[in-house]
Amino acid sequence: MLRRPAATAARGLSSALALTLLLGLLPSARAERALGRSVPDPVGAALPPSERALTGGVVALRSPASRMIRVVAGTFRMGSTAEDVLEAVMDCAREPLGSRCKEEMFSDEMPVHSVTLSSYWLDRVEVSVRDYQRCVELRRCRAIPFAEGAKRFDRPEFPVSLVRLADARAYCRFRGARLPTEAEFERAARGSRARRYPWGELYNSRAANHGRLGLDPTDDRDGYRELAPVGSFAAGRTADGFLDLAGNVAEWTADRYQAAYPPGPARNPQGPAVGSGSGGQVVRGGHYASAAPWLRGAARASVAPETRAPTLGFRCARTSAP
């Protein structure tokens, strides 16, 4: 079979793309938004190695993945019903220490309520050690104390962990961004149809870096006993294109914690004011030692802002221009 030289093939590909654009066959970003679809940030970062398509020596061409994805404005159902909580308890009861599962573990997800959010951008994946280190080198972020007994987590491709709330906020400011609100995180994880997990309604042990409720909470059956490189679980991708919204590291949000949501619909909620609530900060998504019930899109937890833990990381968000 005759093969065209690489340069000729490249010219042919460029010509075909130009013709496609000329004929208007590729939808514009404005058209995508009009259809209610998420639109990738035009200023992006490289695709994680785990998502590069290399097969038999043939490279499948893809456009570079963006660092952030735009979530269009809309309304979704946030939180859990009493039936959702009972279902979470039943899932919890299947764990090795399932006898300890109680409704109170998940009651802070109630009441279910309608939330309307303005459009916003959110990182596709968790902030990595490599990304965070750039901020440290420019003296805009504090160094992570990996040397104090946690060197195994100091790998460029890992999500940065052992970050306090202040560290996460400083890094997002460095990028001209901020931490996502709790509502923004849940909307990204559950989608507009309030799916149970980021990937769908049914639990998939291969879709996230997870753990179990047991004396040893880690579980290497997903391929990783502790942290995994960001973007390692393609099966956990949301319909919008986000990865790692369940498992690997739990993620700081911008909101203070309160044990129940205010009743009634809300628009761009931001949690209780300083001086109210529990004094803890909301973290979302579960981590590598979390069992299935804590990987659900509605699951939430409270952590003291000064906490450093290998299970704690973050991603950034920013408000979309109107």
C-alpha positions in Angstrom: 0.0 0.0 0.0 1.4 3.4 -1.0 1.9 5.9 1.9 2.0 9.6 1.6 5.0 11.4 3.1 4.3 12.9 6.5 4.5 16.5 5.3 2.0 15.8 2.5 -0.3 14.1 4.9 -0.1 17.0 7.3 -0.9 19.4 4.5 -3.9 17.3 3.6 -5.1 17.2 7.2 -4.8 21.0 7.4 -6.6 21.5 4.1 -9.4 19.2 5.3 -9.7 21.1 8.5 -9.8 24.4 6.8 -12.5 23.2 4.4 -14.5 21.9 7.3 -14.3 25.2 9.1 -15.2 27.1 5.9 -18.3 25.0 5.5 -19.3 25.6 9.1 -19.4 21.9 9.9 -17.6 22.3 13.3 -19.9 23.8 16.0 -18.8 27.1 17.5 -18.3 27.6 21.2 -21.4 29.8 21.2 -23.5 27.1 19.6 -22.2 24.5 22.1 -23.3 26.8 25.0 -26.7 27.3 23.4 -27.2 23.6 23.5 -26.4 23.5 27.2 -23.0 21.8 26.8 -19.9 22.5 28.8 -17.2 24.3 26.8 -13.5 23.7 27.4 -11.2 26.6 28.4 -9.3 27.8 25.3 -6.2 28.2 27.4 -5.3 24.7 28.4 -2.8 22.3 29.8 -1.4 19.0 28.3 -3.4 15.9 28.4 -2.4 13.6 31.3 -0.2 10.6 30.2 -2.9 8.2 31.2 -5.2 9.6 28.5 -2.7 9.7 25.6 -3.8 7.4 22.8 -0.8 5.3 21.7 -1.7 2.1 20.0 0.7 -0.2 18.1 3.1 2.6 17.3 0.3 4.7 15.7 -0.4 8.1 17.4 -4.1 9.0 17.5 -4.3 12.8 17.0 -6.3 14.7 19.6 -6.6 18.4 20.4 -4.8 19.3 23.6 -7.1 19.0 26.7 -7.9 22.2 28.5 -7.0 22.9 32.1 -10.6 24.1 32.9 -14.0 23.3 31.7 -16.9 25.8 31.6 -20.1 24.7 33.3 -23.1 26.6 31.8 -25.6 28.4 34.1 -28.5 26.3 35.2 -30.5 24.7 38.0 -30.0 21.3 39.6 -31.1 19.3 42.6 -28.6 19.5 45.4 -28.5 17.2 48.4 -30.3 13.9 49.3 -33.8 12.8 50.2 -34.5 10.5 53.1 -34.6 7.6 50.6 -31.2 8.6 49.3 -29.8 8.5 52.8 -31.2 5.1 53.5 -29.7 3.8 50.3 -26.3 5.1 51.3 -26.6 3.3 54.7 -27.5 0.1 52.9 -24.3 0.5 50.7 -22.3 1.3 53.8 -23.6 -1.9 55.5 -21.9 -4.0 52.9 -18.4 -2.8 54.0 -16.2 -4.8 56.4 -17.2 -2.6 59.3 -20.8 -2.2 58.0 -22.3 -2.7 61.5 -21.1 0.8 62.4 -23.1 2.5 59.6 -25.9 4.9 60.8 -28.2 7.3 59.1 -26.5 10.1 61.0 -23.4 9.6 58.9 -25.3 11.0 55.8 -28.0 13.1 57.3 -26.0 16.3 56.7 -26.9 15.9 52.9 -30.5 16.9 53.6 -32.7 18.5 52.7 -32.7 18.1 49.0 -33.2 21.6 47.4 -33.1 23.4 44.1 -29.9 25.4 43.4 -29.3 27.8 40.5 -25.7 28.5 39.6 -24.3 31.1 37.3 -21.8 29.9 34.7 -18.3 29.0 36.1 -15.1 27.3 35.1 -13.6 24.3 37.0 -10.3 22.4 36.7 -10.6 19.2 34.7 -8.4 17.4 37.3 -7.0 17.9 40.7 -4.0 20.3 41.1 -0.8 18.3 40.8 2.4 18.4 42.7 4.1 19.7 39.5 1.5 22.5 39.2 1.8 23.5 42.9 5.6 23.5 42.8 5.6 26.2 40.2 3.8 28.5 42.6 6.3 27.6 45.4 9.3 28.4 43.1 7.8 31.8 42.4 7.4 32.3 46.2 3.6 32.7 45.9 2.8 29.5 47.8 4.2 27.8 50.9 6.2 24.6 50.3 4.5 21.3 51.3 6.4 19.5 54.2 6.8 16.2 52.3 10.2 15.8 54.0 8.5 15.3 57.3 7.7 11.6 56.6 5.7 11.9 53.4 8.2 11.8 50.6 6.3 9.1 48.8 3.6 11.6 48.0 6.1 14.1 46.5 5.7 12.9 42.8 5.0 15.5 40.0 2.1 13.5 38.6 0.3 13.0 41.9 -2.4 15.4 43.1 -0.8 17.8 45.6 -1.8 16.8 49.1 -0.9 17.8 52.7 -2.3 21.2 51.8 -4.1 23.4 54.3 -7.1 25.5 53.3 -4.9 28.6 53.2 -2.4 26.8 50.9 -5.1 25.8 48.5 -6.5 29.4 48.4 -3.1 30.9 47.8 -2.4 28.6 44.8 -5.8 29.4 43.2 -5.2 33.1 43.7 -1.8 32.6 42.0 -3.7 31.4 39.0 -6.3 34.2 39.1 -8.9 31.7 40.3 -10.5 30.6 43.6 -11.8 27.4 45.3 -15.1 26.1 44.1 -18.2 26.5 46.3 -19.7 23.4 47.6 -22.6 23.8 45.2 -20.3 24.2 42.2 -18.5 21.0 43.2 -21.7 19.0 43.5 -23.1 20.3 40.2 -19.9 19.2 38.5 -19.9 15.8 40.1 -23.6 15.1 39.7 -24.5 17.0 36.5 -27.8 18.7 35.7 -29.6 15.4 36.3 -28.3 14.8 39.9 -26.6 11.4 39.1 -25.5 9.4 42.1 -21.8 9.2 41.2 -19.7 11.3 38.8 -19.8 8.6 36.2 -23.5 7.5 36.6 -26.0 5.9 38.9 -24.2 2.6 39.6 -21.1 2.2 41.7 -18.0 1.2 39.6 -14.9 0.1 41.6 -12.7 0.8 38.6 -13.9 4.4 38.1 -12.1 5.9 41.1 -9.2 5.5 43.5 -11.1 4.4 46.5 -10.9 2.6 49.9 -13.2 0.8 52.2 -14.7 1.0 55.7 -12.4 -1.4 57.5 -9.6 -1.6 60.0 -7.3 -1.0 57.0 -9.2 1.6 55.0 -7.0 1.3 51.9 -7.9 -0.9 49.0 -5.5 -1.6 46.1 -7.9 -3.6 44.0 -8.4 -0.4 41.9 -4.6 -0.5 41.1 -3.4 1.9 43.7 -3.0 1.5 47.5 -2.6 5.2 48.1 -2.5 8.1 45.7 -2.8 7.7 41.9 -1.5 10.2 39.2 -4.2 12.7 38.3 -6.5 11.6 35.5 -5.8 7.9 36.0 -9.4 6.7 35.9 -11.0 7.4 32.6 -14.0 5.4 33.6 -14.8 8.1 36.2 -15.1 10.9 33.7 -18.2 13.0 33.9 -20.4 13.9 30.9 -18.8 17.3 31.0 -15.3 15.9 30.9 -14.2 16.2 34.6 -12.0 13.6 36.1 -11.2 12.6 39.8 -14.3 14.2 41.3 -14.6 11.0 43.4 -11.6 9.4 45.2 -7.8 10.0 45.1 -7.8 13.1 47.3 -10.8 14.8 49.0 -11.0 18.4 47.9 -11.3 21.7 49.8 -14.2 23.9 48.9 -14.8 27.6 49.6 -17.7 27.0 52.1 -17.8 26.6 55.8 -19.6 23.6 57.1 -23.1 23.4 58.6 -24.8 20.2 59.5 -27.9 20.8 57.3 -28.7 22.9 54.2 -31.1 25.9 54.6 -34.5 24.9 53.3 -35.8 26.2 50.0 -34.3 27.1 46.7 -31.0 28.9 46.5 -29.0 30.9 44.0 -25.2 30.8 44.0 -25.1 29.7 47.7 -21.8 30.2 49.6 -22.3 28.5 52.9 -22.7 30.1 56.3 -20.9 33.3 57.2 -17.7 33.4 59.3 -18.6 32.9 62.9 -21.5 30.6 62.2 -21.6 26.9 61.3 -19.3 24.3 62.9 -16.0 26.1 62.3 -15.0 23.3 59.9 -14.6 23.6 56.1 -16.5 21.5 53.6 -14.4 19.0 51.7 -15.9 17.0 48.9 -15.3 13.9 46.7 -13.9 11.4 49.1 -10.3 10.0 48.8 -8.2 6.9 48.3 -9.3 5.5 51.8 -13.0 6.3 51.2 -15.6 3.6 50.7 -18.4 3.8 48.0 -21.0 5.8 50.0 -18.5 8.7 50.5 -17.7 8.8 46.7 -21.3 9.8 45.9 -21.8 13.2 44.5 -23.9 14.3 47.4 -21.5 13.1 50.2 -19.8 15.8 52.2 -17.4 16.1 55.2 -16.1 18.8 57.6 -12.4 19.3 58.2 -10.5 21.8 60.3 -8.9 24.5 58.0 -5.4 23.9 59.4 -5.5 20.2 58.7 -2.7 18.6 56.6 -3.4 15.1 55.4 -2.2 12.9 52.4 -5.9 12.5 51.7 -6.6 16.3 51.2 -6.1 18.2 48.0 -8.0 20.6 45.8 -8.8 22.0 42.3 -9.6 25.6 41.3 -12.6 27.4 39.9 -13.3 30.9 38.5 -16.4 32.8 37.7 -17.3 32.9 34.1 -17.7 36.3 32.4 -21.4 37.0 31.7 
